């Protein structure tokens, strides 16, 4: 699966409440194409949605820091 389709797959997994699988797909995509993940709006929105959950996974918090995504504030 290409890097560009992984954010879409991750969003679908998150909607099915498979947060760990969604995060795993994003982390795999980050290895393949870090800029694609960092600047893809869908990826940024998904990571933001994960980190605002109660007790977000540590890997999601670390990914959000690498991406420069904040849990609040404006979306771009």
N, C-alpha and C positions, 0 to 999 in steps of 0.2 A: 504494500500500500504506500502510495506517495505521501510525502510530507504535507502537501497542500490539502489532502482529504482527511488527515488525522484530526484537525480541529472540528470538522463536521461530525466525524465519528465520535469524538469525545463529547460533543454536545448531546448527541443521541444517548450515549451511555449515561450521562449525568441526568438526563430527563427520566431515565429508567431507574434513577437513584443508585446507579453503579458508579459511585464517586471514585472508588479506588481504581477501577478499570479506566474511567475517563482520565484520571490523573496520569495513569500509566501510559496511555496513548499520547498525552501531551508531552510527557517526559521523553518518550521514544522519539517523537517528532522534534523535540528540542535538540537531541543528539544529531539528527539528520540535517536539520535546518534551523539553527537557533534564531536567526533573524525572522524567518517565516513565522515562527511561533510567537516571538516577542512582539511583532507589530501587527499580527493578524487580529482584527477586531473580535472575531468569534473566540479566539484563544484568550484574549484579554478579558472579555466579558465572563467567560467560563471560569477562569482563575479567580476573578473578583467574586463570582457567585459562590465558589467553594470556600474562599477564605472568610466570608462573612458568616458562614455556618458556625454553630456552636462547636467548639473544639475542632477546628480544621486540622487536617493532616499536616504534620511537620513539613513534608515534602511540598505540599501546596503553598505553605507560607514561604518556604525557601524559593520556590519557583516565582511566586509573586514578587519577591524582593529582586530577583534577577531580571524580571520583566519590567520592574518599576511600576507595578500595579498596586494601587492603594485600595483598601477595603471600602473606602467612601470616596466622595468627591465626584467630579464630573467624569463622564465616560467620553472617550474620543475614538 
